[in-house]
């Protein structure tokens, strides 16, 4: 139990750091935190297979991951082609990125920062430690709830930068509160899906692939829409 609490404390500290430090330190902090969490889990006796990092399930996980990533790209392209869903891709924070910044965001920050830490933490270390103690259902529920809370800070500026979020929730304090609550609830539900993928495949590869495709492809298309609308 002490090692589980230690992992939660380390993750809470990382959440504060990644939301307050400059972008140059984001990836190093995420990578360092992910490594520290793995060390904590291994010290607690969690095996590589329990973490979803075992060799036995890697091939199956890779197959699932490729299918999931392809499905995400297909759904995004359909949404982009439809005028009434295209607005969801309008994000000022992404539209203002240069080409080089976009490449860094898509190929470095998302996979080696956001996705690496979040999947190692919530579907790897915390899920495995909780599953051993309380079973898979409780592990999924608690880790997914924590995953939702993890997104409180980054979702606070959503209504000010995303046209679709502003249209749905409005502006001002109430709009921000509603958008944050929706983001927490939505990411918690996404966490349940990620946990189930990890449970069924026995590997972290499927949730990593899905998570990375959702974020990286989303950034790329939001940037493209921002440039198109700008013209």
Secondary structure, DSSP 8 states (H G I E B T S, - for coil): -HHHHHHHHHHHHHHHHHHHS-GGGHHHHHHHHHHHHHHHHHHTT--TTTTT--STTHHHHHHHHHHHHHHHHHHHHHHHHSHHHHGGG-BHHHHT--HHHHHHIIIIIIIIIIIHHHIIIIIIIHHHHHHHHH-HHHHHHHHHHHHHHHTTTTTTTHHHHBHHHHHHH-SHHHHHHHHHHHHHHHHHHHHHHHHHHHHHHSSSHHHHHHHHHHHHHHHHHHHHHHHHHH-
